[in-house]
Amino acid sequence: MIVDRAIYEDGHRRRCGDLSDELAGLRASSDLTGFLWIGLKDPTQEEFDEVNTELALHPLAVEDAVNGRQRTKVELYDDTVFVVLKPLRYIDRTSDIETGEVMVFVGDRFVVTVRRGELTPLTGIRKELEADPEALRLGPLAVLHRVLDRVVDGYVEIDAEVARDLEEIETAVFSGDHTNTATIYRLKREVLEFKRAASPLEEPLRMLHFSPRSPVPEGEVRLRLRDVSDHLHGVIEHIESYDRLLTDVLGAHLAQVTVQQNNDMRRISAWVAIAAVPTMIAGIYGMNFDNMPELSASVAVGGGQFEYGYFVVLAVMAAACLAMYRAFKRSGWL
């Protein structure tokens, strides 16, 4: 659907009439700052055809805009710039990162913004620019800059949230607190999703403000795009460090789990060894004494009867178990 459309001349908005007439008038005007801005949300092929008939956009770019699910990119089609962006939103409750999609067409005296899905950073951008005539006088590229700036600002905010989550996980792992492996893996997965959205934008954005092939003329817009590029570069550097650090933290956590399992096995083995001593003694002697408290016999010793054999064997068992316990304790097994 067409969310909004308007003509901007000399930094001020006016109502848009017939698209072809308005566009022809803008191109014939001596005011080089005037442009047409059309905003679309989840357009169908028929709805996009209505706009494309007047703007004559490249078929490949139109196909990408209608189908969606595109990789972050900046493409040049003759005199039109086509930009695909992946805005992100951080969900505090689950620490997940949600991905959206925004596309921007910038051409001769027009700009078309396309939103797909409910996640969008474009809310309020039109009003902000309408309140800033100086920015609107920079033309359609001012809209592109503002959209890029809003998306990258979202990346900066998520960068801070991910850094906070990573610090909490790192503290928990190395302080000995119980940490679920799935928690580390989930954050690593979100960092990878963050990386897929931000990293592909670095080189195209650098091309827009630096390359001789850039459709952006020298001047204020290039300077503003360079500032956005600097912010994006910082975010990408952080993402790379988060990815490496999470790999190290996950490895350290798994090593701790392995060490803990080994410690548990040593404790179990020590207690089994201690329990085996009285079991062995009881199995050899069979506990067949006449003078047990529960029985009425005594053990034969050298042809005679020894009334305290039962208690002596119990004492030997206790002494052997105590000696083994102290030995295991000194070796660190218990």
PyMOL commands that set and color helices and strands:
alter all, ss='L'
color gray80, all
select helices_A, chain A and resi 19-28+45-55+59-67+125-130+133-136+140-174+181-210+220-285+309-331
alter helices_A, ss='H'
color red, helices_A
select strands_A, chain A and resi 2-9+12-14+35-41+73-77+80-85+88-91+96-99+101-107+110-116+299-301+304-306
alter strands_A, ss='S'
color yellow, strands_A
deselect
rebuild
show_as cartoon
